[in-house]
Amino acid sequence: MKGVARKARTACRRQEANSQRWAKVNLLATLVRRDLEAQYKGSILGNLWPLLNQLSQLVIYTYVFSIVLKVKLKLAGFPENSDITFGVWLFAGLLPWSAFTSGLIKSGVSVVGQPNLVKKVVFPLGLLPLVPIFTAFIESSLGLAALILIVAVSSQKLNATLCLLPLVWVPQLLLTAGLGYLTAGLTVFLRDIPQTLGVILNFWFYLTPIVYPASIIPEAWRAWIFWLNPMAAISEVYRDLILLGEVKHWGEWGVATLISGAIFWVGLAVYRRLRPAFADVL
């Protein structure tokens, strides 16, 4: 009888834990939906603005690097040395970077920007940094859909490797969430973190082969860039899956996933360690 009772209590605890997890998932989905609705509430174009921002970046970088600086490249199935070819190649690299930086910057101030929620005892504070990250990720999906359409029209085909995109989203979201947790927790105590983050991201952008081909990086540095910079691997795998139809960077993707997982674990641990003091500081 004792064994039966023990199993029953264990089953009840597991059921309760699962119910709490699903409740948090539902709450996160609600918060993300409200964030998407609130950002562009009252504007005529609404949630099309993120797509227009991404397309404006595409036009600017394509003009500077392809037309002014005459940077050309070849992609199988696309017109050779065409501005359109460079544009889709550039856009494929910009998409994950835009989602990463937008989510990370907003996540860093998510706690200090919601003092009322922080002081509520029952609110799960672990969700706050995740809301802007998933909002930015969803907004980038508009650009992704536009890119896939452009590629389909330009190359007259859709690559089956598009089905593998969720694999590259894993390290992308882990990296963004890990750094988001870290910066959100530290910003409560050090208000210079958002400004410092902006400077770091400026350097990080040009250390990542997004607006220039990885082939022009000196051979001695190229391996280090790919193995130690998760966003470099993520951007290249995006291009592999969407444009080339084959994955040439599986090894780099694997290392990026491991590094992103480690960063997520460290960021979450720091956030949980600092969380009890949030209400007192704010």
Accessible surface in RSA format (square Angstrom, percent):
REM  Atomic radii and reference values for relative SASA: ProtOr
REM  Chains: A
REM  Algorithm: Lee & Richards
REM  Probe-radius: 1.40
REM  Slices: 20
REM RES _ NUM      All-atoms   Total-Side   Main-Chain    Non-polar    All polar
REM                ABS   REL    ABS   REL    ABS   REL    ABS   REL    ABS   REL
RES MET A   1   193.30 100.1 153.87 101.8  39.43  93.9 122.54 104.2  70.76  93.8
RES LYS A   2   169.49  82.7 162.80  99.9   6.69  15.9 109.44  98.5  60.05  64.0
RES GLY A   3    31.38  38.7   0.00   N/A  31.38  38.7  24.81  68.1   6.57  14.7
RES VAL A   4   102.93  67.7 101.04  91.5   1.88   4.5 101.05  87.8   1.88   5.1
RES ALA A   5    41.91  38.5  35.38  54.6   6.53  14.8  41.29  58.1   0.62   1.6
RES ARG A   6   133.69  56.1 133.69  68.2   0.00   0.0  51.01  69.7  82.68  50.1
RES LYS A   7   155.69  76.0 149.02  91.4   6.67  15.9  94.68  85.2  61.01  65.0
RES ALA A   8    52.33  48.1  43.95  67.8   8.38  19.1  51.55  72.6   0.78   2.1
RES ARG A   9   129.98  54.6 126.65  64.6   3.33   7.9  60.07  82.1  69.91  42.4
RES THR A  10    40.87  29.1  40.85  41.4   0.02   0.1  30.72  41.3  10.15  15.3
RES ALA A  11    56.84  52.3  50.00  77.2   6.84  15.6  52.71  74.2   4.13  10.9
RES CYS A  12    80.48  60.9  74.95  83.6   5.53  13.0  24.83  62.9  55.65  60.0
RES ARG A  13   141.30  59.3 135.64  69.1   5.66  13.5  69.62  95.2  71.68  43.4
RES ARG A  14   165.49  69.5 161.55  82.4   3.93   9.4  53.79  73.5 111.69  67.7
RES GLN A  15   127.04  71.0 123.49  90.3   3.55   8.5  36.19  77.0  90.85  68.9
RES GLU A  16   103.02  59.1  97.71  73.9   5.31  12.6  35.84  69.3  67.18  54.8
RES ALA A  17    33.79  31.1  31.14  48.1   2.64   6.0  33.27  46.9   0.51   1.4
RES ASN A  18    71.90  49.6  71.24  68.8   0.66   1.6  16.39  39.4  55.51  53.7
RES SER A  19    65.99  55.8  54.46  72.7  11.53  26.6  37.23  79.3  28.76  40.3
RES GLN A  20    99.84  55.8  95.83  70.0   4.01   9.5  32.34  68.8  67.50  51.2
RES ARG A  21   144.05  60.5 141.61  72.2   2.44   5.8  62.90  86.0  81.15  49.2
RES TRP A  22   166.59  66.9 166.36  80.5   0.23   0.5 139.22  74.2  27.37  44.4
RES ALA A  23    58.17  53.5  47.39  73.1  10.78  24.5  52.82  74.4   5.35  14.2
RES LYS A  24   102.80  50.1 101.80  62.5   0.99   2.4  46.83  42.2  55.96  59.6
RES VAL A  25    77.62  51.1  75.71  68.5   1.91   4.6  76.88  66.8   0.74   2.0
RES ASN A  26    91.48  63.1  88.61  85.6   2.87   6.9  25.92  62.4  65.56  63.4
RES LEU A  27    58.41  32.5  54.27  38.8   4.14  10.4  57.90  40.7   0.51   1.4
RES LEU A  28    26.88  15.0  26.88  19.2   0.00   0.0  26.88  18.9   0.00   0.0
RES ALA A  29    54.62  50.2  43.80  67.6  10.82  24.6  50.78  71.5   3.84  10.2
RES THR A  30    35.07  24.9  35.07  35.5   0.00   0.0  15.64  21.0  19.43  29.4
RES LEU A  31    30.16  16.8  27.58  19.7   2.57   6.5  27.63  19.4   2.52   6.8
RES VAL A  32     8.86   5.8   8.86   8.0   0.00   0.0   8.86   7.7   0.00   0.0
RES ARG A  33   123.66  51.9 121.96  62.2   1.69   4.0  50.53  69.1  73.13  44.3
RES ARG A  34   148.93  62.5 146.58  74.7   2.35   5.6  43.11  58.9 105.82  64.1
RES ASP A  35    38.55  27.0  33.11  33.0   5.44  12.9   9.00  21.2  29.55  29.5
RES LEU A  36    30.49  17.0  30.11  21.5   0.38   1.0  30.11  21.1   0.38   1.0
RES GLU A  37   105.68  60.7  95.35  72.1  10.33  24.6  46.20  89.4  59.48  48.6
RES ALA A  38    68.61  63.1  49.54  76.5  19.07  43.4  51.80  73.0  16.81  44.5
RES GLN A  39    60.07  33.6  24.88  18.2  35.19  83.8  27.31  58.1  32.75  24.8
RES TYR A  40    47.11  22.0  39.17  22.3   7.93  20.6  30.48  22.9  16.63  20.5
RES LYS A  41   178.79  87.2 146.12  89.7  32.66  77.8  95.51  86.0  83.27  88.7
RES GLY A  42    81.81 100.9   0.00   N/A  81.81 100.9  42.45 116.5  39.36  88.1
RES SER A  43    47.47  40.1  22.82  30.5  24.65  56.8  31.88  67.9  15.60  21.8
RES ILE A  44   175.74 100.0 140.42 104.6  35.32  85.1 147.43 106.2  28.31  76.8
RES LEU A  45    71.31  39.7  62.26  44.5   9.05  22.8  64.42  45.2   6.89  18.6
RES GLY A  46    17.50  21.6   0.00   N/A  17.50  21.6  17.50  48.0   0.00   0.0
RES ASN A  47    62.41  43.0  56.92  55.0   5.49  13.2  26.49  63.8  35.92  34.7
RES LEU A  48    89.47  49.8  89.09  63.7   0.38   0.9  89.09  62.6   0.38   1.0
RES TRP A  49    99.79  40.0  99.79  48.3   0.00   0.0  94.42  50.3   5.37   8.7
RES PRO A  50     7.75   5.6   4.11   3.7   3.64  13.2   7.29   6.0   0.46   2.8
RES LEU A  51    31.18  17.4  31.18  22.3   0.00   0.0  31.18  21.9   0.00   0.0
RES LEU A  52    69.91  38.9  65.36  46.8   4.55  11.4  65.77  46.2   4.14  11.1
RES ASN A  53    80.93  55.8  79.96  77.3   0.97   2.3  23.28  56.0  57.65  55.7
RES GLN A  54    15.69   8.8  14.99  11.0   0.70   1.7   7.86  16.7   7.83   5.9
RES LEU A  55    53.23  29.6  53.10  38.0   0.13   0.3  53.23  37.4   0.00   0.0
RES SER A  56    52.22  44.1  45.94  61.3   6.28  14.5  39.53  84.2  12.69  17.8
RES GLN A  57    67.59  37.8  66.97  48.9   0.63   1.5  20.45  43.5  47.14  35.8
RES LEU A  58    24.34  13.6  24.34  17.4   0.00   0.0  24.34  17.1   0.00   0.0
RES VAL A  59   100.34  66.0  95.84  86.8   4.50  10.8  99.57  86.5   0.78   2.1
RES ILE A  60   103.21  58.7 100.26  74.7   2.95   7.1 103.21  74.3   0.00   0.0
RES TYR A  61    45.01  21.0  45.01  25.6   0.00   0.0  17.32  13.0  27.68  34.1
RES THR A  62    18.64  13.3  18.64  18.9   0.00   0.0  18.14  24.4   0.50   0.8
RES TYR A  63   121.98  56.9 121.29  69.0   0.69   1.8  79.89  60.0  42.09  51.9
RES VAL A  64    55.27  36.4  55.27  50.0   0.00   0.0  55.27  48.0   0.00   0.0
RES PHE A  65    32.48  16.2  32.48  20.1   0.00   0.0  32.48  19.7   0.00   0.0
RES SER A  66     0.33   0.3   0.00   0.0   0.33   0.8   0.00   0.0   0.33   0.5
RES ILE A  67    74.75  42.5  69.92  52.1   4.82  11.6  72.45  52.2   2.29   6.2
RES VAL A  68    80.40  52.9  57.79  52.3  22.61  54.5  63.32  55.0  17.08  46.3
RES LEU A  69   103.52  57.6  80.91  57.9  22.60  56.8  84.51  59.4  19.00  51.1
RES LYS A  70   141.41  69.0 125.76  77.2  15.65  37.3  81.31  73.2  60.10  64.0
RES VAL A  71    38.05  25.0  33.22  30.1   4.83  11.6  38.05  33.1   0.00   0.0
RES LYS A  72    83.67  40.8  58.62  36.0  25.06  59.7  44.81  40.3  38.86  41.4
RES LEU A  73    24.98  13.9  15.39  11.0   9.59  24.1  23.09  16.2   1.89   5.1
RES LYS A  74   148.42  72.4 123.78  75.9  24.64  58.7  72.69  65.4  75.73  80.7
RES LEU A  75    22.43  12.5  14.11  10.1   8.32  20.9  17.07  12.0   5.36  14.4
RES ALA A  76    79.88  73.4  60.40  93.2  19.48  44.3  72.31 101.8   7.57  20.0
RES GLY A  77    50.92  62.8   0.00   N/A  50.92  62.8  28.78  79.0  22.14  49.6
RES PHE A  78    17.08   8.5   0.39   0.2  16.69  43.4   2.69   1.6  14.40  41.2
RES PRO A  79    68.31  49.8  55.33  50.4  12.99  47.2  67.50  55.7   0.82   5.1
RES GLU A  80   112.70  64.7  86.82  65.7  25.88  61.6  30.33  58.7  82.36  67.2
RES ASN A  81    71.85  49.5  57.97  56.0  13.88  33.4  14.27  34.4  57.58  55.7
RES SER A  82    26.26  22.2  18.40  24.6   7.86  18.1  13.56  28.9  12.70  17.8
RES ASP A  83    57.33  40.2  51.72  51.5   5.60  13.2  20.20  47.5  37.12  37.0
RES ILE A  84   101.16  57.6  94.67  70.5   6.49  15.7 100.79  72.6   0.37   1.0
RES THR A  85     0.18   0.1   0.18   0.2   0.00   0.0   0.18   0.2   0.00   0.0
RES PHE A  86     0.98   0.5   0.81   0.5   0.17   0.5   0.81   0.5   0.17   0.5
RES GLY A  87     7.02   8.7   0.00   N/A   7.02   8.7   7.02  19.3   0.00   0.0
RES VAL A  88     6.09   4.0   5.16   4.7   0.93   2.2   5.73   5.0   0.36   1.0
RES TRP A  89    18.03   7.2  18.03   8.7   0.00   0.0   3.18   1.7  14.85  24.1
RES LEU A  90     0.00   0.0   0.00   0.0   0.00   0.0   0.00   0.0   0.00   0.0
RES PHE A  91     1.45   0.7   1.45   0.9   0.00   0.0   1.45   0.9   0.00   0.0
RES ALA A  92     0.00   0.0   0.00   0.0   0.00   0.0   0.00   0.0   0.00   0.0
RES GLY A  93     0.00   0.0   0.00   N/A   0.00   0.0   0.00   0.0   0.00   0.0
RES LEU A  94     3.17   1.8   3.16   2.3   0.02   0.0   3.17   2.2   0.00   0.0
RES LEU A  95     3.76   2.1   2.75   2.0   1.01   2.5   3.63   2.5   0.13   0.3
RES PRO A  96     0.73   0.5   0.00   0.0   0.73   2.6   0.73   0.6   0.00   0.0
RES TRP A  97    16.97   6.8  16.97   8.2   0.00   0.0   6.78   3.6  10.19  16.5
RES SER A  98    20.11  17.0  15.19  20.3   4.92  11.3  16.80  35.8   3.31   4.6
RES ALA A  99     6.28   5.8   1.20   1.9   5.08  11.6   3.65   5.1   2.63   7.0
RES PHE A 100     0.58   0.3   0.00   0.0   0.58   1.5   0.58   0.4   0.00   0.0
RES THR A 101    20.24  14.4  20.24  20.5   0.00   0.0   8.67  11.7  11.56  17.5
RES SER A 102    36.79  31.1  29.29  39.1   7.51  17.3  28.82  61.4   7.98  11.2
RES GLY A 103     0.02   0.0   0.00   N/A   0.02   0.0   0.02   0.0   0.00   0.0
RES LEU A 104     0.24   0.1   0.24   0.2   0.00   0.0   0.24   0.2   0.00   0.0
RES ILE A 105    85.21  48.5  83.42  62.1   1.79   4.3  83.57  60.2   1.64   4.4
RES LYS A 106    84.04  41.0  80.91  49.6   3.13   7.4  64.98  58.5  19.06  20.3
RES SER A 107     0.00   0.0   0.00   0.0   0.00   0.0   0.00   0.0   0.00   0.0
RES GLY A 108     2.42   3.0   0.00   N/A   2.42   3.0   2.18   6.0   0.24   0.5
RES VAL A 109    60.84  40.0  58.99  53.4   1.85   4.4  58.99  51.3   1.85   5.0
RES SER A 110    13.52  11.4   5.47   7.3   8.06  18.6  13.52  28.8   0.00   0.0
RES VAL A 111     0.31   0.2   0.31   0.3   0.00   0.0   0.31   0.3   0.00   0.0
RES VAL A 112    32.22  21.2  16.41  14.9  15.81  38.1  16.41  14.3  15.81  42.9
RES GLY A 113    51.18  63.1   0.00   N/A  51.18  63.1  29.02  79.6  22.15  49.6
RES GLN A 114    79.53  44.5  77.98  57.0   1.55   3.7   5.18  11.0  74.35  56.4
RES PRO A 115    47.98  35.0  47.98  43.7   0.00   0.0  47.98  39.6   0.00   0.0
RES ASN A 116   117.50  81.0 111.30 107.6   6.20  14.9  27.25  65.6  90.25  87.2
RES LEU A 117    39.25  21.9  39.25  28.1   0.00   0.0  39.25  27.6   0.00   0.0
RES VAL A 118     7.16   4.7   0.20   0.2   6.96  16.8   0.20   0.2   6.96  18.9
RES LYS A 119   112.65  55.0  88.42  54.3  24.23  57.7  48.42  43.6  64.23  68.4
RES LYS A 120   114.77  56.0 106.92  65.6   7.85  18.7  63.28  57.0  51.49  54.8
RES VAL A 121   149.65  98.5 116.57 105.5  33.08  79.7 124.70 108.3  24.95  67.7
RES VAL A 122   137.64  90.6 108.99  98.7  28.65  69.0 116.70 101.4  20.94  56.8
RES PHE A 123    27.83  13.9  18.15  11.2   9.68  25.2  20.35  12.3   7.47  21.4
RES PRO A 124    33.26  24.2  20.38  18.6  12.88  46.8  33.26  27.5   0.00   0.0
RES LEU A 125    21.03  11.7  18.44  13.2   2.60   6.5  18.44  12.9   2.60   7.0
RES GLY A 126    16.17  19.9   0.00   N/A  16.17  19.9  14.94  41.0   1.24   2.8
RES LEU A 127    14.54   8.1  14.54  10.4   0.00   0.0  14.54  10.2   0.00   0.0
RES LEU A 128     9.17   5.1   8.01   5.7   1.17   2.9   8.01   5.6   1.17   3.1
RES PRO A 129     0.11   0.1   0.11   0.1   0.00   0.0   0.11   0.1   0.00   0.0
RES LEU A 130    28.57  15.9  28.57  20.4   0.00   0.0  28.57  20.1   0.00   0.0
RES VAL A 131    17.12  11.3  17.12  15.5   0.00   0.0  17.12  14.9   0.00   0.0
RES PRO A 132    12.82   9.3  12.25  11.2   0.58   2.1  12.42  10.3   0.41   2.5
RES ILE A 133     4.01   2.3   2.64   2.0   1.36   3.3   2.65   1.9   1.35   3.7
RES PHE A 134    64.91  32.5  64.91  40.2   0.00   0.0  64.91  39.4   0.00   0.0
RES THR A 135     1.82   1.3   1.82   1.8   0.00   0.0   1.82   2.4   0.00   0.0
RES ALA A 136     4.80   4.4   1.69   2.6   3.11   7.1   2.76   3.9   2.04   5.4
RES PHE A 137    38.11  19.1  37.51  23.2   0.60   1.6  37.51  22.7   0.60   1.7
RES ILE A 138    75.73  43.1  73.76  55.0   1.97   4.8  75.24  54.2   0.49   1.3
RES GLU A 139    14.62   8.4  13.22  10.0   1.40   3.3   5.33  10.3   9.29   7.6
RES SER A 140    12.12  10.2  11.46  15.3   0.66   1.5   3.29   7.0   8.83  12.4
RES SER A 141    50.73  42.9  44.46  59.3   6.27  14.4  34.51  73.5  16.22  22.7
RES LEU A 142    65.19  36.3  61.80  44.2   3.39   8.5  62.56  43.9   2.63   7.1
RES GLY A 143     0.00   0.0   0.00   N/A   0.00   0.0   0.00   0.0   0.00   0.0
RES LEU A 144    21.45  11.9  21.45  15.3   0.00   0.0  21.45  15.1   0.00   0.0
RES ALA A 145    60.96  56.1  50.49  77.9  10.47  23.8  55.20  77.7   5.76  15.3
RES ALA A 146    22.56  20.7  16.38  25.3   6.18  14.1  21.77  30.7   0.79   2.1
RES LEU A 147     0.13   0.1   0.13   0.1   0.00   0.0   0.13   0.1   0.00   0.0
RES ILE A 148    40.25  22.9  39.90  29.7   0.35   0.9  40.25  29.0   0.00   0.0
RES LEU A 149   118.03  65.7 115.03  82.3   3.00   7.5 117.82  82.7   0.21   0.6
RES ILE A 150    59.50  33.9  56.76  42.3   2.74   6.6  59.47  42.8   0.03   0.1
RES VAL A 151     3.81   2.5   3.81   3.4   0.00   0.0   3.81   3.3   0.00   0.0
RES ALA A 152    26.11  24.0  20.31  31.3   5.80  13.2  20.60  29.0   5.51  14.6
RES VAL A 153    98.01  64.5  89.77  81.3   8.24  19.9  93.83  81.5   4.18  11.3
RES SER A 154    35.59  30.1   9.82  13.1  25.77  59.4  11.38  24.2  24.21  33.9
RES SER A 155    15.37  13.0   0.62   0.8  14.75  34.0   1.33   2.8  14.04  19.7
RES GLN A 156   146.77  82.1 116.66  85.3  30.11  71.7  54.42 115.8  92.35  70.0
RES LYS A 157    96.02  46.8  84.13  51.6  11.90  28.3  58.25  52.4  37.77  40.2
RES LEU A 158   109.44  60.9  80.24  57.4  29.19  73.4  80.43  56.5  29.00  78.0
RES ASN A 159    18.40  12.7   9.81   9.5   8.59  20.7   4.87  11.7  13.53  13.1
RES ALA A 160    89.93  82.7  67.75 104.5  22.18  50.5  77.90 109.7  12.03  31.9
RES THR A 161    20.75  14.8  19.00  19.3   1.75   4.2  20.72  27.8   0.03   0.1
RES LEU A 162    33.12  18.4  26.58  19.0   6.53  16.4  26.80  18.8   6.32  17.0
RES CYS A 163   107.53  81.3  81.93  91.4  25.60  60.2  35.34  89.5  72.18  77.8
RES LEU A 164    61.75  34.4  61.04  43.7   0.71   1.8  61.72  43.3   0.03   0.1
RES LEU A 165     7.21   4.0   7.21   5.2   0.00   0.0   7.21   5.1   0.00   0.0
RES PRO A 166    66.03  48.1  63.93  58.3   2.10   7.6  64.05  52.9   1.99  12.3
RES LEU A 167    71.84  40.0  71.71  51.3   0.13   0.3  71.84  50.5   0.00   0.0
RES VAL A 168     0.26   0.2   0.19   0.2   0.07   0.2   0.19   0.2   0.07   0.2
RES TRP A 169    65.40  26.2  65.40  31.7   0.00   0.0  64.21  34.2   1.19   1.9
RES VAL A 170    71.58  47.1  67.36  61.0   4.22  10.2  71.36  62.0   0.22   0.6
RES PRO A 171     0.00   0.0   0.00   0.0   0.00   0.0   0.00   0.0   0.00   0.0
RES GLN A 172     3.44   1.9   3.44   2.5   0.00   0.0   0.52   1.1   2.92   2.2
RES LEU A 173    41.44  23.1  40.50  29.0   0.94   2.4  40.77  28.6   0.66   1.8
RES LEU A 174    48.92  27.2  48.36  34.6   0.56   1.4  48.89  34.3   0.03   0.1
RES LEU A 175     0.23   0.1   0.23   0.2   0.00   0.0   0.23   0.2   0.00   0.0
RES THR A 176     3.22   2.3   3.22   3.3   0.00   0.0   1.55   2.1   1.67   2.5
RES ALA A 177     7.30   6.7   7.24  11.2   0.06   0.1   7.24  10.2   0.06   0.2
RES GLY A 178     0.06   0.1   0.00   N/A   0.06   0.1   0.00   0.0   0.06   0.1
RES LEU A 179    30.48  17.0  30.48  21.8   0.00   0.0  30.48  21.4   0.00   0.0
RES GLY A 180     0.00   0.0   0.00   N/A   0.00   0.0   0.00   0.0   0.00   0.0
RES TYR A 181    10.33   4.8  10.33   5.9   0.00   0.0   0.29   0.2  10.04  12.4
RES LEU A 182    48.29  26.9  48.29  34.5   0.00   0.0  48.29  33.9   0.00   0.0
RES THR A 183    13.11   9.3  13.11  13.3   0.00   0.0  13.11  17.6   0.00   0.0
RES ALA A 184     0.12   0.1   0.00   0.0   0.12   0.3   0.00   0.0   0.12   0.3
RES GLY A 185     0.00   0.0   0.00   N/A   0.00   0.0   0.00   0.0   0.00   0.0
RES LEU A 186    55.23  30.8  55.23  39.5   0.00   0.0  55.23  38.8   0.00   0.0
RES THR A 187     1.62   1.2   1.62   1.6   0.00   0.0   1.62   2.2   0.00   0.0
RES VAL A 188     2.38   1.6   0.00   0.0   2.38   5.7   0.00   0.0   2.38   6.5
RES PHE A 189    80.32  40.2  52.39  32.5  27.92  72.7  55.79  33.8  24.53  70.2
RES LEU A 190   104.01  57.9 100.97  72.2   3.05   7.7 104.01  73.0   0.00   0.0
RES ARG A 191   129.24  54.3 116.04  59.2  13.20  31.4  58.99  80.6  70.25  42.6
RES ASP A 192   106.57  74.7 105.68 105.2   0.89   2.1  24.81  58.4  81.76  81.5
RES ILE A 193    32.53  18.5  32.37  24.1   0.16   0.4  32.37  23.3   0.16   0.4
RES PRO A 194    36.88  26.9  23.51  21.4  13.37  48.6  27.06  22.3   9.82  61.0
RES GLN A 195   124.04  69.4 112.32  82.1  11.73  27.9  70.31 149.7  53.73  40.8
RES THR A 196    66.24  47.1  61.40  62.2   4.84  11.5  46.64  62.7  19.59  29.6
RES LEU A 197    16.55   9.2  15.29  10.9   1.26   3.2  16.29  11.4   0.26   0.7
RES GLY A 198    26.87  33.1   0.00   N/A  26.87  33.1  25.07  68.8   1.81   4.0
RES VAL A 199    86.00  56.6  85.37  77.3   0.63   1.5  85.40  74.2   0.60   1.6
RES ILE A 200    88.09  50.1  86.09  64.1   2.00   4.8  87.68  63.1   0.41   1.1
RES LEU A 201     9.95   5.5   8.67   6.2   1.28   3.2   8.96   6.3   0.99   2.7
RES ASN A 202   100.27  69.1  96.61  93.4   3.67   8.8  23.56  56.7  76.71  74.1
RES PHE A 203   140.46  70.3 136.00  84.2   4.47  11.6 139.47  84.6   0.99   2.8
RES TRP A 204    46.84  18.8  44.74  21.7   2.11   4.9  44.13  23.5   2.71   4.4
RES PHE A 205    16.53   8.3  16.40  10.2   0.14   0.4  16.40   9.9   0.14   0.4
RES TYR A 206   126.03  58.8 116.27  66.2   9.76  25.4  84.82  63.7  41.20  50.8
RES LEU A 207   102.08  56.9 101.15  72.4   0.93   2.3 101.97  71.6   0.11   0.3
RES THR A 208     0.00   0.0   0.00   0.0   0.00   0.0   0.00   0.0   0.00   0.0
RES PRO A 209     0.00   0.0   0.00   0.0   0.00   0.0   0.00   0.0   0.00   0.0
RES ILE A 210     0.01   0.0   0.01   0.0   0.00   0.0   0.01   0.0   0.00   0.0
RES VAL A 211     1.05   0.7   1.01   0.9   0.04   0.1   1.01   0.9   0.04   0.1
RES TYR A 212    39.67  18.5  39.66  22.6   0.01   0.0  31.77  23.9   7.90   9.7
RES PRO A 213    20.98  15.3  20.49  18.7   0.49   1.8  20.98  17.3   0.00   0.0
RES ALA A 214    15.34  14.1  11.63  17.9   3.72   8.5  11.63  16.4   3.72   9.8
RES SER A 215    80.89  68.4  60.80  81.1  20.09  46.3  46.86  99.8  34.03  47.7
RES ILE A 216   114.09  64.9  85.67  63.8  28.42  68.5  93.05  67.0  21.04  57.1
RES ILE A 217    15.69   8.9  12.46   9.3   3.23   7.8  14.52  10.5   1.17   3.2
RES PRO A 218    85.02  62.0  73.45  67.0  11.57  42.0  85.02  70.2   0.00   0.0
RES GLU A 219   130.75  75.1 117.03  88.5  13.71  32.6  63.34 122.5  67.41  55.0
RES ALA A 220    81.30  74.7  56.79  87.6  24.51  55.8  69.01  97.2  12.29  32.6
RES TRP A 221   160.86  64.6 160.86  77.9   0.00   0.0 133.09  71.0  27.77  45.1
RES ARG A 222    66.13  27.8  66.13  33.7   0.00   0.0  21.09  28.8  45.04  27.3
RES ALA A 223    52.36  48.1  45.62  70.4   6.75  15.3  51.66  72.8   0.70   1.9
RES TRP A 224   156.13  62.7 153.72  74.4   2.41   5.6 127.84  68.2  28.29  45.9
RES ILE A 225    29.88  17.0  27.55  20.5   2.33   5.6  29.88  21.5   0.00   0.0
RES PHE A 226    14.00   7.0  12.14   7.5   1.87   4.9  12.14   7.4   1.87   5.3
RES TRP A 227   100.74  40.4  99.07  48.0   1.68   3.9  81.91  43.7  18.83  30.6
RES LEU A 228   113.68  63.3  93.32  66.8  20.36  51.2  93.40  65.6  20.28  54.6
RES ASN A 229    15.02  10.4  13.01  12.6   2.01   4.9  13.12  31.6   1.90   1.8
RES PRO A 230     7.90   5.8   6.84   6.2   1.07   3.9   7.76   6.4   0.14   0.9
RES MET A 231     0.00   0.0   0.00   0.0   0.00   0.0   0.00   0.0   0.00   0.0
RES ALA A 232     0.00   0.0   0.00   0.0   0.00   0.0   0.00   0.0   0.00   0.0
RES ALA A 233     0.16   0.1   0.11   0.2   0.05   0.1   0.16   0.2   0.00   0.0
RES ILE A 234     0.95   0.5   0.46   0.3   0.49   1.2   0.95   0.7   0.00   0.0
RES SER A 235     0.00   0.0   0.00   0.0   0.00   0.0   0.00   0.0   0.00   0.0
RES GLU A 236    18.17  10.4  18.17  13.7   0.00   0.0   0.00   0.0  18.17  14.8
RES VAL A 237     3.43   2.3   3.43   3.1   0.00   0.0   3.43   3.0   0.00   0.0
RES TYR A 238     8.54   4.0   8.54   4.9   0.00   0.0   1.49   1.1   7.05   8.7
RES ARG A 239     5.72   2.4   5.72   2.9   0.00   0.0   5.72   7.8   0.00   0.0
RES ASP A 240     1.76   1.2   1.76   1.8   0.00   0.0   0.00   0.0   1.76   1.8
RES LEU A 241     2.07   1.2   2.07   1.5   0.00   0.0   2.07   1.5   0.00   0.0
RES ILE A 242     2.61   1.5   0.86   0.6   1.75   4.2   0.86   0.6   1.75   4.8
RES LEU A 243     1.31   0.7   0.24   0.2   1.07   2.7   0.24   0.2   1.07   2.9
RES LEU A 244    47.02  26.2  28.63  20.5  18.39  46.2  29.32  20.6  17.71  47.6
RES GLY A 245    26.52  32.7   0.00   N/A  26.52  32.7   4.81  13.2  21.71  48.6
RES GLU A 246    91.49  52.5  87.71  66.4   3.78   9.0  28.02  54.2  63.48  51.8
RES VAL A 247    26.55  17.5   3.35   3.0  23.20  55.9   3.35   2.9  23.20  62.9
RES LYS A 248   128.52  62.7  95.37  58.5  33.15  78.9  55.32  49.8  73.20  78.0
RES HIS A 249    30.82  16.8  30.49  21.2   0.33   0.8  13.69  14.1  17.13  19.9
RES TRP A 250   113.87  45.7 107.15  51.9   6.72  15.8  88.28  47.1  25.59  41.5
RES GLY A 251    40.95  50.5   0.00   N/A  40.95  50.5  32.59  89.4   8.36  18.7
RES GLU A 252    32.35  18.6  32.28  24.4   0.07   0.2   0.18   0.3  32.17  26.3
RES TRP A 253    53.52  21.5  52.99  25.6   0.53   1.2  53.52  28.5   0.00   0.0
RES GLY A 254    23.50  29.0   0.00   N/A  23.50  29.0  22.56  61.9   0.95   2.1
RES VAL A 255    42.41  27.9  41.80  37.8   0.61   1.5  41.80  36.3   0.61   1.7
RES ALA A 256     1.94   1.8   0.39   0.6   1.56   3.5   1.60   2.2   0.35   0.9
RES THR A 257    31.24  22.2  29.71  30.1   1.54   3.7  29.71  39.9   1.54   2.3
RES LEU A 258   136.02  75.8 127.11  90.9   8.91  22.4 129.92  91.2   6.10  16.4
RES ILE A 259    47.71  27.2  44.47  33.1   3.24   7.8  47.69  34.3   0.02   0.0
RES SER A 260     0.00   0.0   0.00   0.0   0.00   0.0   0.00   0.0   0.00   0.0
RES GLY A 261    24.80  30.6   0.00   N/A  24.80  30.6  19.46  53.4   5.34  12.0
RES ALA A 262    57.14  52.5  47.76  73.7   9.37  21.3  55.14  77.6   2.00   5.3
RES ILE A 263    46.37  26.4  43.95  32.7   2.42   5.8  46.06  33.2   0.31   0.8
RES PHE A 264    56.13  28.1  56.13  34.8   0.00   0.0  56.13  34.0   0.00   0.0
RES TRP A 265   179.00  71.8 177.43  85.9   1.57   3.7 149.01  79.5  29.99  48.7
RES VAL A 266    70.61  46.5  70.26  63.6   0.36   0.9  70.59  61.3   0.03   0.1
RES GLY A 267     0.90   1.1   0.00   N/A   0.90   1.1   0.62   1.7   0.29   0.6
RES LEU A 268    31.00  17.3  31.00  22.2   0.00   0.0  31.00  21.8   0.00   0.0
RES ALA A 269    44.37  40.8  33.25  51.3  11.12  25.3  39.56  55.7   4.81  12.7
RES VAL A 270    43.58  28.7  40.92  37.0   2.66   6.4  43.53  37.8   0.04   0.1
RES TYR A 271     0.22   0.1   0.22   0.1   0.00   0.0   0.17   0.1   0.05   0.1
RES ARG A 272   137.12  57.6 128.12  65.3   9.00  21.4  31.64  43.2 105.49  63.9
RES ARG A 273   199.79  83.9 180.21  91.9  19.58  46.6  58.20  79.5 141.59  85.8
RES LEU A 274    44.90  25.0  42.90  30.7   2.00   5.0  44.80  31.5   0.10   0.3
RES ARG A 275    79.62  33.4  76.01  38.7   3.62   8.6  11.70  16.0  67.92  41.2
RES PRO A 276   106.13  77.3  75.24  68.6  30.89 112.3  87.36  72.1  18.77 116.7
RES ALA A 277    37.41  34.4  35.36  54.6   2.04   4.7  37.28  52.5   0.12   0.3
RES PHE A 278     0.27   0.1   0.27   0.2   0.00   0.0   0.27   0.2   0.00   0.0
RES ALA A 279    44.08  40.5  34.84  53.8   9.24  21.0  35.16  49.5   8.92  23.6
RES ASP A 280   128.96  90.3  94.15  93.7  34.80  82.3  32.94  77.5  96.01  95.8
RES VAL A 281    70.20  46.2  40.26  36.4  29.94  72.1  46.52  40.4  23.68  64.2
RES LEU A 282    42.32  23.6   7.02   5.0  35.29  88.7  17.07  12.0  25.25  67.9
END  Absolute sums over single chains surface
CHAIN  1 A    15112.8      13103.9       2008.9      10356.5       4756.3
END  Absolute sums over all chains
TOTAL         15112.8      13103.9       2008.9      10356.5       4756.3
